[in-house]
Amino acid sequence: MTMTKSNTEKLYSVIKKPLITEKSMTATTLGQYTFEVQKDATKIEIAQAVELAFPGRKVKKVRTVYMPSHEKRMGRTHGRTNSSKKAIVTIEGDPIEEIVGV
């Protein structure tokens, strides 16, 4: 697939942010990184976006999980959290230092 300007701009918007939790940080030793991604992003788009954002890294595997919204309460006020999608990306080669913070 060729990288056009509009396709590259779309790939940069696929990854919203890295998810930093205790579980995701222990998975980085296995080369697995967790990102919050757009809900309509496919596994192929996620892999291309990670390879574009972190040059020199090769994506080995992408797993996605849909995170439904949950009901929350603050006193008498009721509301819901936003639903989202997260991707667990397995990378071959060197670790990504920007996320790990080593």
C-alpha positions in Angstrom: 0.0 0.0 0.0 1.4 3.4 -1.0 1.4 6.2 1.5 -0.4 9.2 0.2 -0.7 12.5 2.2 -4.3 11.9 3.2 -3.6 8.3 4.2 -0.6 9.4 6.3 -2.6 12.1 8.1 -5.3 9.5 8.8 -2.7 7.1 10.3 -1.4 9.8 12.6 -4.8 10.2 14.1 -5.5 6.5 14.6 -3.4 6.3 17.9 -4.9 8.6 20.5 -2.6 7.9 23.4 -0.6 5.1 25.1 -2.3 3.4 28.1 0.0 3.4 31.1 -1.1 0.9 33.7 0.8 -1.5 35.9 -0.3 -4.4 33.7 0.7 -2.7 30.5 4.1 -1.7 31.9 4.9 -5.4 32.8 3.9 -6.4 29.2 6.5 -4.0 27.8 9.2 -6.6 28.8 7.6 -8.9 26.3 7.5 -6.2 23.6 3.8 -5.5 24.0 2.5 -1.9 24.1 -1.0 -0.8 24.8 -2.6 2.2 23.0 -6.0 3.8 23.0 -7.1 3.9 19.3 -10.1 5.2 17.3 -13.1 3.0 17.5 -13.3 2.5 13.7 -9.6 1.6 13.3 -8.7 -1.8 11.8 -5.8 -3.9 12.9 -4.0 -3.2 9.6 -4.4 0.6 10.1 -3.2 0.3 13.8 -0.1 -1.7 12.7 0.7 0.9 9.9 0.2 3.8 12.4 2.6 2.3 15.0 5.2 1.6 12.3 4.8 5.2 11.1 4.9 6.8 14.6 8.0 4.7 15.7 10.3 4.2 12.7 12.6 1.2 12.7 10.1 -1.0 14.6 8.2 -3.9 13.0 4.8 -4.8 14.2 4.4 -8.5 14.8 0.9 -8.8 16.1 -2.1 -6.5 16.9 -4.9 -7.5 19.3 -7.9 -5.2 19.9 -10.4 -4.9 22.7 -13.6 -2.8 22.7 -14.0 -1.1 26.1 -17.7 -0.4 26.7 -18.9 2.6 28.7 -19.7 2.2 32.4 -22.1 4.0 34.7 -20.5 6.4 37.2 -21.9 8.4 40.1 -20.8 11.5 41.9 -23.2 12.0 44.7 -26.7 12.4 43.2 -25.3 12.9 39.7 -25.4 9.9 37.3 -23.4 9.7 34.1 -21.5 7.3 31.9 -17.9 7.1 30.9 -17.0 7.2 27.2 -16.6 3.9 25.3 -13.3 3.3 23.6 -11.1 0.8 21.9 -7.6 -0.3 22.9 -5.0 -2.1 20.9 -2.2 -4.3 22.3 0.6 -4.2 19.8 3.5 -6.7 19.8 6.7 -5.2 18.4 9.8 -7.0 17.1 13.2 -5.6 17.8 14.2 -2.7 20.1 11.9 -1.5 22.8 10.1 1.8 22.5 11.8 4.1 25.0 9.4 7.0 24.5 6.6 5.0 26.1 8.5 3.1 28.7 10.4 6.1 30.0 13.7 4.3 30.6 
